[in-house]
Amino acid sequence: MRIGSPELALLVLALPFASFLAIGLIRPLRRRGRPAAAVSILAMAGAFLTAGAMSWQGIPVARGLNPAVLWSWLPADGGPMASVGVWVDGMAMQMCVLVTLVSLLVQVYSWSYLADEPPPSLGRYYAYQSLFAFSMLGLVLSPGFLQMFVFWELVGLCSYLLIGYWYDRPSAAQAAVKAFWITKLGDLGFVAGIVMLWSGTGTFDFWPLFQAAEGGALHVDGLTTIMFLIYLGAVGKSAQFPLHVWLPDAMEGPTPVSALIHAATMVTAGVYMVARAYPLFALVPSVLTLIAWVGAFTALLAATMACVERDIKRVLAYSTVSQLGYMMAANGAGAPEAAFQHLTTHGVFKALLFLGAGIVIHHFHTNDVFRMGGLFGQRPWVGGSFLVATLALAGVWPLPGFFSKEAVLAGVLHAHLSVPFLMLLATSFLTAFYMFRVVFLAFFGHAPVHHEHPEPPVAMDAVCRALAVLTLALGLRAAVASHHVEGPAWLPWISLTWAFAGIALAWATYQAGRLDPARLAAAFAPIDFLARRRYFLDDIYGGTYRLLLLGLSRVVGWVDRYVVDGVLNALSAGALRAGDALRRIQTGQPQDYVYGVALGVLLLLVWAQLG
C-alpha cells in the first residue's frame, strides 16, 4: 500500500512531538539526560528519513488542485472559520528536509558539546529541541495563516527557552527576554494583519486566498495595510531593520542552539512566510518595494557591524542578519524562488559555520578571534570544513552560495532596483572581508596565548565533515547542471570580483600584514565608530524603554497610589468616621428608638405637607 505525502507529512510532525511528550512527561527519562537525548535523536532521524521519502515521492496531486489536507477547525454558521491540516507542496517538502536534517545534526553535535551538563539539564535541553523542531515543521506545513501563527508563536517560545537555556547567567536570561519581546513587536502586526484579512475574505486558508489573488478576485479594502502588518511579523522573526537587535545577543545560548536558530528555524520563518504568501504580496507592489529596500539596507548595515566584531559567534550572527536581508530583498524584488533557494543553501553552510565555530571555541576556550590562531595546521579537517563554508558564504564558484546569491542579485536587478542592487553588491564585498578576517585570525594567525588544546569530540567533528561534504555536493550539483539565472553576462563576474576583492583585503590586513588594521579603521572612522556601537540602536531602544515605558509606568503608579487609592482611602475613612459618629447615638434603650422613629415620621409628614 502506497503511503501518500500527506500521511508522511503528518508522521514528520508526529515524531518530534512524540519525543517531546515522552521526555517532558516521563520524569525518570528526562532526569537521566542521555536516554532522553537518544530518544530525541532517534525521533529526529526518523523525521528526517520520512521527510526525505516524502520529497523523493513528490507531490501526488495534479496541477491546479489543492495540495493541502484539511480538517475543520473553529466551526461556525456557514462553514468553519478556519481549517487545520498540512500543506504539502515542493516548497514545504524542501523546507522539511532542511529543518529535519539540521535539527538532527545539531542534536548529534549537542551530544558531545553538552556532555558536561547535569543530566536533568540535558534532558530539558533535548525536550526543548524536540518541541522546537515540531514547531518549525508545523509552521512549514501550515495550510493557512491561523495555524501558521500558532506555530509561529511556538517557535518564538522555543527560541526563548533555548537562548536562555543557561538561565542562571544574567546575560543569557536577558538575551532570551530581549529576543522574546523584540519579536513580539512584529508579531502584533502579524496577528492584526491576518485578522483583518479574515474579516475581509472570511478565510485564513492559503488555497482560497491564493486562488482569488491569482484570479483577480481578491477585493479587500486596505489590502496594502494588511500585507504591511503581516510583513511586520517577518521583520521581527527574520531580524530585519530595525528589529534585528535581538539576534546578536541570542548568541548567549549554547552554540548548537545558535546553529539551529540561524540555519533552519527561527530566523528563516519570516523569509519563508513572505515567500509562501507571495501571491498576496504580489498584489501590493508598494509593500514589495519596501521589503526590497529594507532587506538590502539590513544586509549592508549588518555587514558593517560584522567587520568590527571580535566575538566569532557574533560575527556569524551579523552575517545571518545580512544574508536574511539578501533573502528579503529577493522576495521584495518579485523573486521568491531566488529567496527560497538562498534560504535552503544558506541553511546548510551557516549550520556548518556555527558548528565549526563551536569546535574553534572548544579548542581555544575563547570567543575572541584576536586570541586565536594557527588552528589550520593543528586541525586541518576543522579548518578545511570551515573554509568550505566561508567560501560558500562569500559567494565563490562553484559552491552553492555563488549560485543562490547570483539568483538574488539577478532578481533585484531585473526589478530595476538599482540602489538595493548596489547595496547588496557592496555587501558581497564586506561578507568576503569579514569572513576571511575570521579565517586568517583563527586558522592561519599566531595565537597570543599557548596552552594545551583538546581534540574535538568525534561527534562534533563528524557532523562538520558531513555538512562540508553536503555543501560541496550542492555546489558541484549546481555547477554540473549549468545552473544559471536569467541575468546579464557580467553579473557572475562582477559578483566574483567583489568577493575576491574582499578576500584580498582581509589577507593584506590580517595575514600578510601589508595594511595596518588601525589605519583601515581610521580611513572609515565615522562608520567604524557607529558600527562598534551598533549604530546606537540598542541605546535608542534602552532609552525608549527607560524614558517612555518606565516613565509611563511611574505615572500610572502615581495615579494608582495617590488618585485611585487616595479616593478609596478617603471614602473608607469617611465611612469609618460616619460609623463612629452614628455609633455614639446607639444607647441600647428601646424608648430612645421609639422617639427616633416618631421623630422620623413627624419629619416625613412635614415634608409631605410642604411638598
C-alpha positions in Angstrom: 0.0 0.0 0.0 1.5 3.3 -1.0 1.6 6.0 1.7 0.9 9.4 0.3 2.7 12.7 1.1 0.1 14.0 3.5 0.4 10.9 5.7 4.2 11.2 5.5 3.9 14.9 6.4 1.8 14.0 9.5 4.4 11.5 10.5 7.2 14.1 10.1 5.2 16.2 12.6 4.3 13.4 14.9 7.8 12.1 15.6 9.4 15.1 17.2 6.2 15.9 19.1 6.1 12.3 20.5 9.7 12.8 21.5 8.8 16.0 23.3 5.9 14.4 25.1 7.9 11.4 26.2 10.8 13.4 27.6 8.5 16.0 29.1 6.1 13.6 30.8 8.3 10.7 31.8 10.3 12.2 34.6 12.9 9.4 35.0 13.7 9.7 31.3 14.2 13.4 31.5 16.2 13.3 34.7 18.7 10.8 33.3 19.7 13.0 30.4 21.5 10.7 28.0 18.4 8.4 27.4 16.3 11.5 26.7 19.0 12.6 24.2 18.9 9.2 22.5 15.1 9.3 22.2 15.2 12.8 20.7 17.9 11.9 18.2 16.2 8.7 17.1 12.9 10.6 16.6 14.6 13.3 14.6 16.4 10.7 12.5 13.0 9.1 11.7 11.6 12.5 10.8 14.5 13.2 8.5 14.1 9.9 6.7 10.4 10.4 6.4 10.9 13.9 5.0 13.4 12.5 2.6 10.9 9.9 1.5 8.2 12.5 1.1 10.4 14.7 -1.0 11.6 11.7 -3.1 8.0 10.6 -3.7 7.0 14.1 -4.9 3.6 15.8 -4.9 0.8 13.3 -5.6 -1.7 15.9 -6.8 -2.3 17.3 -10.3 -1.5 20.9 -11.1 -4.3 23.2 -10.1 -5.6 21.0 -7.2 -5.3 22.0 -3.6 -2.1 20.4 -2.2 -3.5 20.6 1.4 -5.2 18.0 3.6 -7.6 19.9 5.9 -9.9 19.3 8.8 -12.5 21.8 10.1 -11.4 24.0 12.9 -13.3 26.6 14.8 -16.8 25.7 13.5 -19.3 28.5 12.8 -22.5 29.1 10.9 -21.9 28.8 7.2 -18.8 26.7 7.5 -15.6 26.6 9.6 -13.8 29.8 10.4 -10.5 28.1 9.9 -9.0 24.7 9.0 -6.1 22.7 10.4 -4.0 20.2 8.4 -0.9 20.1 6.3 0.1 21.8 3.0 2.3 19.5 1.0 4.0 21.2 -2.0 7.5 21.4 -3.3 8.5 24.4 -1.0 7.2 22.7 2.1 8.9 19.4 1.2 12.3 21.0 0.7 11.9 23.0 3.9 11.0 19.9 5.9 14.2 18.2 4.6 16.3 21.2 5.7 14.7 21.5 9.1 14.9 17.8 10.0 18.5 17.5 8.6 19.9 20.5 10.5 17.9 19.6 13.7 19.3 16.0 13.5 22.9 17.1 13.1 22.6 19.8 15.8 21.2 17.2 18.2 24.0 14.7 17.4 26.6 17.6 17.8 25.0 18.6 21.1 25.5 15.0 22.4 29.2 15.8 22.8 29.1 19.6 23.1 26.9 19.4 26.2 28.5 16.3 27.6 29.4 18.1 30.9 25.8 19.3 31.5 24.0 17.8 34.5 21.6 15.0 33.3 18.4 16.9 34.3 19.5 19.9 32.3 20.5 17.8 29.3 17.0 16.2 29.4 15.4 19.6 29.5 17.6 20.7 26.5 16.5 17.8 24.3 12.9 18.3 25.3 13.2 21.9 24.1 15.0 20.7 20.9 12.2 18.3 20.0 9.5 20.9 20.6 11.5 23.4 18.5 11.7 21.1 15.6 8.0 20.2 15.9 7.0 23.9 16.0 9.1 24.8 12.9 7.8 21.8 10.9 4.2 22.8 11.9 4.8 26.3 10.7 6.3 25.0 7.4 3.4 22.6 6.8 0.6 25.0 7.8 -2.2 25.4 5.2 -3.3 28.8 6.5 -2.4 31.9 8.4 -4.1 31.0 11.6 -2.3 27.6 12.1 0.9 29.3 10.9 0.5 31.9 13.6 0.0 29.3 16.3 3.3 27.5 15.4 4.9 30.9 14.8 4.4 31.7 18.5 5.6 28.3 19.5 8.8 28.9 17.6 9.3 32.1 19.5 8.6 30.4 22.8 11.2 27.6 22.0 13.8 30.2 20.9 13.3 32.0 24.3 13.7 28.7 26.2 16.9 27.7 24.3 18.5 31.1 24.2 18.0 31.3 28.0 19.0 27.6 28.5 21.7 28.7 30.9 19.2 30.9 32.7 21.4 31.2 35.8 23.6 33.5 33.7 22.2 37.1 33.7 23.4 37.7 30.2 21.6 34.6 28.8 18.4 35.4 30.7 18.4 39.0 29.4 19.1 37.9 25.9 16.2 35.5 25.9 13.8 38.1 27.2 15.1 40.6 24.6 14.6 38.1 21.8 11.1 37.3 23.0 9.9 40.9 23.3 11.5 42.3 20.2 10.0 39.6 18.1 6.6 40.2 19.8 6.6 43.8 18.4 6.5 42.3 14.9 4.0 39.6 15.9 1.5 42.3 17.0 1.4 43.4 13.4 1.2 39.9 12.1 -1.8 38.9 14.2 -3.6 42.2 13.4 -3.0 41.7 9.7 -4.3 38.1 9.5 -7.4 39.0 11.5 -8.1 42.0 9.2 -7.5 39.7 6.2 -10.0 37.2 7.6 -12.5 40.0 8.2 -12.3 41.0 4.5 -12.2 37.5 3.0 -13.8 35.1 5.5 -10.9 32.7 5.5 -7.4 32.1 6.8 -6.6 29.3 4.4 -3.9 29.8 1.8 -5.6 27.9 -1.1 -8.7 30.1 -1.5 -6.7 33.2 -0.8 -4.1 32.4 -3.5 -6.7 31.3 -6.0 -8.6 34.5 -5.6 -5.4 36.6 -5.8 -4.2 34.9 -8.9 -7.6 35.1 -10.5 -8.0 38.8 -9.7 -11.0 38.1 -7.5 -9.5 39.2 -4.2 -11.0 42.6 -3.4 -10.3 43.7 0.2 -10.3 47.2 1.5 -6.9 48.2 2.9 -5.0 45.3 1.5 -1.8 47.3 1.4 -2.1 48.0 5.1 -3.0 44.3 5.8 0.0 43.0 4.0 2.3 45.5 5.6 1.1 44.4 9.0 1.7 40.7 8.1 5.2 41.7 6.8 6.0 43.2 10.3 5.9 39.7 11.7 8.6 38.7 9.3 10.6 41.8 10.3 10.7 40.6 13.9 11.3 36.9 13.2 13.9 37.3 10.4 15.7 40.2 12.2 15.1 43.0 9.6 16.0 46.6 10.4 15.1 48.0 12.9 14.1 44.8 14.8 17.3 43.0 14.2 18.9 43.9 17.5 17.9 40.7 19.3 19.8 38.3 17.1 23.4 39.1 18.1 22.5 38.8 21.8 20.9 35.4 21.1 24.5 34.1 21.0 24.3 33.7 24.7 22.7 30.3 24.3 24.7 27.2 23.5 26.4 27.2 20.1 24.3 24.3 18.7 21.2 26.4 19.5 22.7 29.3 17.6 23.3 26.9 14.6 19.7 25.7 14.7 18.2 29.2 15.1 20.3 30.7 12.3 20.2 27.8 9.8 16.8 26.2 9.8 14.3 27.5 12.3 13.6 30.9 14.0 15.1 33.4 11.6 14.1 31.5 8.4 10.4 31.6 9.4 9.9 35.2 8.3 11.5 34.7 4.9 9.6 31.5 4.4 6.3 33.2 5.3 6.8 36.0 2.8 7.8 33.5 0.1 4.8 31.3 0.9 2.3 34.2 0.9 3.9 35.9 -2.2 0.7 35.6 -4.3 -0.9 38.1 -1.8 2.2 40.3 -1.6 2.3 40.5 -5.4 -1.0 42.5 -5.2 0.7 45.3 -3.2 3.8 46.5 -5.2 4.4 49.3 -2.7 4.9 46.8 0.1 7.2 44.6 -2.0 9.3 47.7 -2.8 9.6 48.4 0.9 10.6 44.8 1.6 13.3 45.0 -1.0 14.8 48.3 0.3 14.6 47.3 3.9 16.2 43.9 3.1 19.1 45.5 1.1 19.7 48.1 3.8 19.6 45.4 6.5 22.2 43.4 4.6 24.6 46.3 4.3 24.1 47.6 7.8 24.7 44.1 9.4 27.8 43.5 7.3 29.4 46.7 8.5 28.9 45.6 12.1 30.3 42.2 11.4 33.5 43.8 10.1 34.4 45.2 13.6 33.1 42.4 15.8 35.6 40.4 17.8 33.3 37.6 19.0 33.3 34.8 16.4 29.7 33.8 17.1 28.5 37.5 16.9 30.3 37.8 13.5 28.3 34.9 12.3 25.1 36.4 13.9 25.6 39.6 12.0 26.3 37.5 8.9 23.0 35.8 9.3 21.2 39.2 9.6 23.0 40.3 6.4 22.0 37.1 4.5 18.4 37.4 5.6 18.5 40.8 4.1 19.5 39.2 0.8 16.6 36.9 1.0 14.1 39.6 1.9 15.4 41.8 -0.9 14.8 38.9 -3.4 11.2 38.5 -2.1 10.6 42.2 -2.4 12.0 42.2 -6.0 9.5 39.6 -7.1 11.9 36.7 -7.0 10.7 34.4 -4.1 12.2 31.4 -5.8 15.7 33.0 -5.5 15.0 33.9 -1.9 14.0 30.4 -1.1 17.0 29.0 -2.9 19.3 31.2 -0.9 17.4 30.2 2.3 18.0 26.5 1.8 21.6 26.6 0.6 22.5 29.2 3.3 20.9 26.9 5.9 23.5 24.2 5.2 26.7 26.2 5.2 25.6 28.5 8.0 25.0 25.5 10.2 28.5 24.3 9.3 29.9 27.8 10.2 28.3 27.8 13.7 29.1 24.2 14.5 32.7 24.8 13.2 32.8 27.9 15.5 31.8 25.7 18.4 34.9 23.5 17.7 37.1 26.6 17.5 35.7 27.9 20.8 36.2 24.4 22.3 39.8 24.5 21.1 40.8 28.0 22.3 38.4 28.4 25.2 37.5 31.9 24.0 35.2 33.6 21.5 37.6 36.4 20.7 39.2 35.9 17.3 42.1 38.0 18.2 43.1 35.5 20.9 43.1 32.6 18.4 45.5 31.5 15.6 47.2 28.6 13.9 44.3 26.2 14.1 44.6 25.1 10.4 47.9 23.5 11.0 46.7 21.7 14.1 43.3 20.7 12.9 43.3 20.7 9.1 39.9 19.0 8.9 38.3 21.6 11.1 40.0 24.4 9.1 39.0 22.8 5.8 35.4 22.4 6.7 35.2 26.0 8.0 36.9 27.3 4.9 34.4 25.5 2.6 31.5 27.1 4.4 33.3 30.5 4.3 33.8 30.3 0.6 30.2 29.4 0.1 29.0 32.4 2.2 31.4 34.7 0.3 29.8 33.5 -3.0 32.8 31.8 -4.6 32.2 29.5 -7.5 31.4 26.5 -7.6 29.9 26.5 -4.1 26.2 26.8 -3.6 26.3 30.3 -2.2 27.6 31.6 -5.5 24.5 30.3 -7.4 21.9 31.4 -4.8 23.5 34.9 -4.5 23.6 35.3 -8.2 19.9 34.5 -8.3 19.2 37.1 -5.7 21.2 39.8 -7.4 19.7 39.0 -10.8 16.2 39.2 -9.3 16.9 42.6 -7.7 18.5 43.9 -10.9 15.6 42.6 -13.0 13.2 44.6 -10.8 15.1 47.8 -11.7 16.0 48.3 -8.0 19.4 49.9 -8.7 20.2 51.2 -5.3 19.3 48.0 -3.4 21.3 46.1 -6.0 24.4 48.3 -5.3 23.9 47.8 -1.6 23.8 44.1 -2.0 26.9 44.2 -4.2 28.8 46.2 -1.6 27.6 43.6 1.0 29.1 40.8 -1.0 32.5 42.5 -0.7 32.1 43.1 3.0 30.9 39.5 3.5 34.1 38.1 2.0 36.2 40.6 4.0 34.8 39.9 7.5 34.5 36.1 7.0 38.1 35.8 5.8 39.1 38.1 8.6 37.9 35.3 10.9 39.6 32.6 8.9 43.0 34.4 8.8 42.9 35.3 12.5 41.6 31.9 13.8 43.2 29.4 11.4 46.3 31.0 10.0 47.5 33.6 12.5 49.6 33.0 15.7 47.7 32.6 18.9 48.9 35.1 21.6 48.2 32.5 24.3 49.6 29.0 24.1 48.1 26.1 26.1 47.0 22.5 25.7 44.2 22.1 23.2 41.9 19.1 23.5 40.9 17.1 20.5 37.4 17.9 19.2 34.9 15.2 20.1 34.3 12.7 17.3 30.6 13.5 17.0 31.2 17.2 16.6 34.0 16.7 14.0 31.9 14.1 12.1 28.9 16.5 11.9 31.1 19.3 10.5 32.6 17.0 7.9 29.2 15.8 6.8 28.0 19.3 6.4 31.2 20.2 4.4 30.6 17.3 2.1 27.0 18.3 1.6 28.0 21.9 0.9 30.4 20.8 -1.8 27.9 18.4 -3.2 25.2 21.1 -3.5 27.7 23.4 -5.3 29.0 20.8 -7.7 25.5 19.7 -8.5 24.5 23.2 -9.4 27.8 23.7 -11.4 27.4 20.4 -13.3 23.8 21.2 -14.1 25.0 24.5 -15.6 22.6 26.3 -13.3 22.4 30.0 -14.3 19.8 32.6 -13.8 18.5 34.9 -16.4 20.7 38.0 -15.9 23.4 39.9 -17.7 26.5 38.0 -18.6 28.7 40.3 -16.5 26.8 39.7 -13.2 28.6 36.5 -12.1 32.0 38.1 -12.9 31.3 41.3 -11.0 30.0 39.3 -8.1 33.1 37.1 -8.0 35.4 40.2 -8.4 33.9 41.8 -5.4 34.2 38.6 -3.4 37.9 38.1 -4.3 38.5 41.8 -3.6 37.1 41.3 -0.1 39.3 38.2 0.4 42.4 40.1 -0.8 41.7 43.0 1.6 41.4 40.6 4.5 44.6 38.8 3.5 46.5 42.0 3.2 45.3 43.3 6.5 45.2 40.2 8.8 47.6 37.7 7.2 50.3 39.4 5.2 50.5 42.5 7.4 50.7 44.9 4.5 47.9 47.1 5.8 47.5 48.2 9.4 44.0 47.4 10.7 44.1 50.6 12.7 44.8 52.7 9.5 42.0 50.8 7.8 39.6 51.7 10.6 40.8 55.3 10.6 40.0 55.5 6.9 36.4 54.8 7.7 36.3 56.4 11.1 32.7 57.5 11.1 31.4 54.1 10.0 33.8 52.3 12.3 32.7 54.5 15.3 29.0 53.8 14.6 29.4 50.1 13.8 31.2 49.4 17.0 28.3 51.0 18.9 25.7 49.1 16.8 24.6 52.5 15.4 23.2 53.3 18.8 20.1 51.3 18.1 20.4 49.4 21.4 20.8 52.7 23.2 17.8 54.1 21.5 15.7 51.1 22.5 17.1 51.2 26.0 16.4 54.9 26.2 12.9 54.5 24.9 12.2 51.8 27.4 13.6 53.9 30.3 12.0 57.2 29.3 8.7 56.1 27.8 7.7 52.8 29.3 9.3 53.2 32.7 8.2 56.8 32.7 4.6 55.9 31.9 4.7 53.1 34.5 5.8 55.7 37.1 2.9 58.0 36.1 0.4 55.1 36.2 1.9 54.0 39.6 1.5 57.6 41.0 -2.1 57.8 39.7 -2.9 54.3 41.2 -1.2 55.2 44.5 -2.4 58.7 45.1 -5.6 59.1 43.0 -7.3 55.7 42.9 -6.1 54.6 46.3 -6.5 58.1 47.6 -10.2 58.3 46.6 -10.8 54.8 48.0 -8.9 55.6 51.2 -10.9 58.9 51.6 -14.2 57.1 51.1 -13.3 54.3 53.6 -12.0 56.9 56.1 -15.3 58.9 55.8 -17.3 55.7 56.2 -15.3 54.9 59.4 -15.8 58.4 60.8 -19.6 58.3 60.0 -19.9 54.9 61.6 -18.1 56.1 64.7 -20.4 59.2 64.9 -23.5 57.1 64.4 -22.3 54.5 67.0 -22.5 57.2 69.7 -26.3 57.6 69.3 -26.9 53.9 69.8 -27.9 53.8 73.5 -29.5 50.4 73.6 -32.7 51.9 75.3 -35.9 50.9 73.4 -37.6 54.2 74.3 -34.9 56.2 72.6 -35.5 54.2 69.4 -39.2 54.9 69.7 -38.6 58.6 70.0 -36.3 58.4 66.9 -39.0 56.6 64.8 -41.6 59.1 65.9 -39.3 62.0 65.0 -38.7 60.5 61.6 -42.5 60.0 61.0 -43.1 63.6 62.0 -40.4 64.9 59.6 -41.9 62.8 56.8 -45.4 64.3 57.4 -44.0 67.9 57.4 -42.1 67.2 54.2 -45.3 65.8 52.6 -47.3 68.8 53.6 -44.7 71.2 52.3 -44.5 69.3 49.0 
